[in-house]
Amino acid sequence: MVAAGSVALSLTLGLLAALALDRATFPGKALFRRLVLLPLILPGIITGLSLLMFAVFCRRSAQPVHRFSRPWHRAHFRRHH
């Protein structure tokens, strides 16, 4: 029941926002459009910044990727004699 109410509310608010952005002219329309589009843009920005930070970190370290994989590799794939 909560899911159905959530869908109905989201659909109603989404349709009203889309109609307002498409047909109406009002002060702050550009800001409102940016706020509506922010959830679509933000995950890409966060992913890009994370990859950039990882690349910078790897460049500064002496052993880039092996530093992360070796302790895990030794802990889980030991040879038993």
N, CA, C and O of each residue as an XYZ file, in Angstrom:
324
protein
N       0.814     -1.182      0.000
C       0.000      0.000      0.000
C       0.865      1.257      0.000
O       0.545      2.239     -0.669
N       1.958      1.219      0.750
C       2.864      2.363      0.790
C       3.521      2.560     -0.574
O       3.705      3.694     -1.015
N       3.873      1.462     -1.242
C       4.515      1.560     -2.555
C       3.565      2.181     -3.574
O       3.984      3.009     -4.383
N       2.302      1.793     -3.544
C       1.325      2.355     -4.481
C       1.140      3.854     -4.240
O       1.043      4.631     -5.191
N       1.091      4.252     -2.988
C       0.981      5.678     -2.666
C       2.207      6.453     -3.104
O       2.105      7.579     -3.591
N       3.371      5.839     -2.928
C       4.616      6.481     -3.344
C       4.677      6.648     -4.858
O       5.118      7.686     -5.352
N       4.244      5.644     -5.585
C       4.220      5.727     -7.047
C       3.248      6.801     -7.503
O       3.571      7.591     -8.390
N       2.073      6.842     -6.913
C       1.080      7.846     -7.295
C       1.580      9.262     -7.010
O       1.417     10.156     -7.840
N       2.181      9.466     -5.856
C       2.709     10.780     -5.507
C       3.861     11.186     -6.427
O       3.915     12.324     -6.893
N       4.772     10.262     -6.685
C       5.911     10.556     -7.562
C       5.462     10.846     -8.982
O       5.980     11.757     -9.629
N       4.506     10.080     -9.465
C       3.984     10.295    -10.817
C       3.301     11.651    -10.932
O       3.493     12.364    -11.918
N       2.520     12.004     -9.946
C       1.827     13.290     -9.961
C       2.814     14.451     -9.914
O       2.717     15.379    -10.716
N       3.761     14.407     -8.983
C       4.745     15.483     -8.872
C       5.640     15.559    -10.109
O       5.990     16.652    -10.555
N       6.006     14.416    -10.657
C       6.847     14.391    -11.848
C       6.139     14.972    -13.064
O       6.733     15.731    -13.829
N       4.880     14.618    -13.240
C       4.119     15.164    -14.366
C       3.907     16.664    -14.229
O       4.022     17.400    -15.209
N       3.599     17.121    -13.026
C       3.425     18.562    -12.817
C       4.734     19.322    -13.051
O       4.721     20.407    -13.632
N       5.850     18.767    -12.609
C       7.142     19.416    -12.838
C       7.488     19.446    -14.323
O       7.992     20.454    -14.819
N       7.222     18.355    -15.036
C       7.502     18.314    -16.471
C       6.642     19.318    -17.229
O       7.130     20.008    -18.125
N       5.369     19.399    -16.871
C       4.493     20.374    -17.531
C       4.930     21.801    -17.229
O       4.898     22.662    -18.108
N       5.334     22.048    -16.003
C       5.785     23.394    -15.644
C       7.049     23.775    -16.404
O       7.180     24.910    -16.860
N       7.971     22.843    -16.543
C       9.212     23.143    -17.249
C       8.992     23.301    -18.750
O       9.702     24.064    -19.405
N       8.022     22.592    -19.290
C       7.795     22.638    -20.731
C       6.920     23.807    -21.160
O       7.219     24.465    -22.156
N       5.861     24.073    -20.437
C       4.860     25.026    -20.916
C       4.853     26.374    -20.219
O       4.436     27.369    -20.812
N       5.295     26.428    -19.006
C       5.161     27.668    -18.242
C       6.448     28.495    -18.303
O       7.543     27.971    -18.505
N       6.275     29.789    -18.123
C       7.406     30.705    -17.976
C       7.270     31.380    -16.614
O       6.264     32.028    -16.327
N       8.288     31.221    -15.789
C       8.234     31.782    -14.441
C       9.649     32.102    -13.980
O      10.611     31.511    -14.472
N       9.784     33.033    -13.040
C      11.117     33.353    -12.529
C      11.708     32.153    -11.789
O      11.022     31.484    -11.016
N      12.966     31.900    -12.034
C      13.626     30.764    -11.395
C      13.478     29.469    -12.166
O      13.780     28.399    -11.636
N      13.019     29.543    -13.405
C      12.815     28.331    -14.191
C      14.138     27.603    -14.442
O      14.184     26.373    -14.403
N      15.201     28.348    -14.696
C      16.506     27.719    -14.936
C      17.004     26.993    -13.685
O      17.545     25.891    -13.781
N      16.826     27.598    -12.532
C      17.230     26.957    -11.280
C      16.386     25.712    -11.009
O      16.910     24.683    -10.582
N      15.092     25.806    -11.256
C      14.203     24.659    -11.059
C      14.590     23.515    -11.996
O      14.572     22.354    -11.587
N      14.937     23.824    -13.239
C      15.357     22.797    -14.196
C      16.636     22.120    -13.715
O      16.777     20.901    -13.817
N      17.560     22.912    -13.194
C      18.804     22.330    -12.682
C      18.548     21.420    -11.486
O      19.165     20.361    -11.369
N      17.657     21.819    -10.614
C      17.338     20.973     -9.457
C      16.674     19.670     -9.875
O      16.905     18.626     -9.264
N      15.847     19.731    -10.919
C      15.186     18.518    -11.397
C      16.200     17.578    -12.052
O      16.108     16.361    -11.890
N      17.159     18.127    -12.783
C      18.135     17.303    -13.491
C      19.315     16.876    -12.627
O      20.085     16.008    -13.038
N      19.476     17.447    -11.468
C      20.617     17.150    -10.608
C      20.779     15.661    -10.279
O      21.909     15.174    -10.331
N      19.741     14.922     -9.951
C      19.941     13.485     -9.660
C      20.434     12.683    -10.859
O      21.057     11.637    -10.677
N      20.172     13.143    -12.071
C      20.657     12.438    -13.250
C      22.130     12.720    -13.508
O      22.848     11.860    -14.018
N      22.583     13.912    -13.161
C      23.948     14.335    -13.453
C      24.908     13.955    -12.332
O      26.057     13.608    -12.605
N      24.479     14.012    -11.120
C      25.348     13.834     -9.960
C      26.078     12.495     -9.926
O      27.281     12.497     -9.664
N      25.441     11.355    -10.171
C      26.189     10.098    -10.096
C      27.369     10.036    -11.067
O      28.411      9.479    -10.721
N      27.235     10.587    -12.263
C      28.346     10.606    -13.207
C      29.497     11.452    -12.709
O      30.660     11.087    -12.878
N      29.182     12.573    -12.100
C      30.218     13.438    -11.558
C      30.955     12.744    -10.426
O      32.183     12.802    -10.357
N      30.228     12.098     -9.551
C      30.851     11.403     -8.424
C      31.741     10.270     -8.924
O      32.839     10.077     -8.401
N      31.294      9.525     -9.915
C      32.097      8.445    -10.476
C      33.368      8.991    -11.122
O      34.452      8.443    -10.921
N      33.239     10.063    -11.891
C      34.403     10.659    -12.541
C      35.422     11.176    -11.547
O      36.623     10.964    -11.715
N      34.953     11.851    -10.517
C      35.880     12.353     -9.496
C      36.548     11.215     -8.730
O      37.721     11.309     -8.369
N      35.812     10.159     -8.487
C      36.397      9.010     -7.788
C      37.497      8.366     -8.631
O      38.552      8.011     -8.105
N      37.258      8.215     -9.930
C      38.289      7.655    -10.804
C      39.506      8.568    -10.890
O      40.643      8.096    -10.910
N      39.268      9.868    -10.942
C      40.376     10.818    -10.975
C      41.203     10.749     -9.698
O      42.432     10.748     -9.756
N      40.544     10.693     -8.550
C      41.263     10.602     -7.285
C      42.046      9.291     -7.193
O      43.162      9.276     -6.675
N      41.479      8.201     -7.685
C      42.172      6.921     -7.675
C      43.414      6.972     -8.566
O      44.465      6.451     -8.194
N      43.297      7.600     -9.744
C      44.439      7.714    -10.652
C      45.543      8.554    -10.025
O      46.718      8.205    -10.142
N      45.198      9.633     -9.373
C      46.199     10.480     -8.719
C      46.855      9.711     -7.579
O      48.071      9.792     -7.403
N      46.080      8.974     -6.811
C      46.633      8.186     -5.714
C      47.587      7.121     -6.239
O      48.653      6.910     -5.660
N      47.223      6.452     -7.321
C      48.086      5.416     -7.892
C      49.373      6.007     -8.438
O      50.429      5.380     -8.352
N      49.298      7.189     -8.989
C      50.487      7.826     -9.547
C      51.476      8.187     -8.439
O      52.688      8.128     -8.647
N      50.973      8.557     -7.279
C      51.839      8.971     -6.172
C      52.423      7.786     -5.407
O      53.453      7.928     -4.748
N      51.796      6.645     -5.482
C      52.288      5.498     -4.709
C      53.344      4.735     -5.507
O      53.368      4.791     -6.736
N      54.201      4.034     -4.806
C      55.283      3.295     -5.461
C      54.768      2.032     -6.137
O      55.242      1.669     -7.213
N      53.813      1.367     -5.522
C      53.250      0.136     -6.068
C      51.756      0.365     -6.278
O      50.974      0.142     -5.354
N      51.338      0.799     -7.458
C      49.976      1.285     -7.648
C      48.864      0.314     -7.271
O      48.257      0.464     -6.210
N      48.590     -0.650     -8.089
C      47.430     -1.501     -7.853
C      47.812     -2.721     -7.032
O      46.973     -3.257     -6.308
N      49.026     -3.163     -7.123
C      49.452     -4.352     -6.387
C      49.376     -4.135     -4.883
O      49.200     -5.086     -4.122
N      49.506     -2.908     -4.462
C      49.420     -2.590     -3.046
C      48.060     -3.004     -2.470
O      47.971     -3.410     -1.312
N      47.003     -2.899     -3.284
C      45.671     -3.255     -2.810
C      45.383     -4.742     -2.960
O      44.685     -5.314     -2.123
N      45.894     -5.373     -3.989
C      45.512     -6.751     -4.276
C      46.362     -7.777     -3.536
O      45.875     -8.879     -3.282
N      47.595     -7.473     -3.183
C      48.465     -8.479     -2.575
C      48.005     -8.972     -1.209
O      47.988    -10.186     -1.001
N      47.634     -8.120     -0.272
C      47.193     -8.665      1.023
C      45.957     -9.551      0.884
O      45.851    -10.574      1.560
N      45.039     -9.175      0.029
C      43.838     -9.988     -0.179
C      44.221    -11.295     -0.828
O      43.694    -12.345     -0.462
N      45.134    -11.252     -1.791
C      45.563    -12.445     -2.501
C      46.239    -13.418     -1.551
O      45.970    -14.618     -1.615
N      47.094    -12.942     -0.686
C      47.794    -13.811      0.260
C      46.840    -14.421      1.279
O      47.032    -15.560      1.706
N      45.833    -13.684      1.665
C      44.930    -14.172      2.704
C      44.001    -15.269      2.193
O      43.620    -16.153      2.961
N      43.631    -15.232      0.926
C      42.605    -16.154      0.445
C      43.112    -17.235     -0.497
O      42.397    -18.205     -0.748
N      44.312    -17.099     -1.021
C      44.797    -18.068     -2.001
C      46.154    -18.631     -1.616
O      47.059    -18.691     -2.449
N      46.304    -19.037     -0.385
C      47.564    -19.632      0.047
C      47.641    -21.072     -0.453
O      46.642    -21.788     -0.525
N      48.853    -21.462     -0.792
C      49.056    -22.857     -1.216
C      49.251    -23.728      0.020
O      49.997    -23.383      0.936
N      48.577    -24.839      0.020
C      48.721    -25.774      1.128
C      49.607    -26.926      0.681
O      49.336    -27.567     -0.335
N      50.662    -27.187      1.437
C      51.600    -28.259      1.056
C      51.278    -29.522      1.787
O      51.955    -30.533      1.599
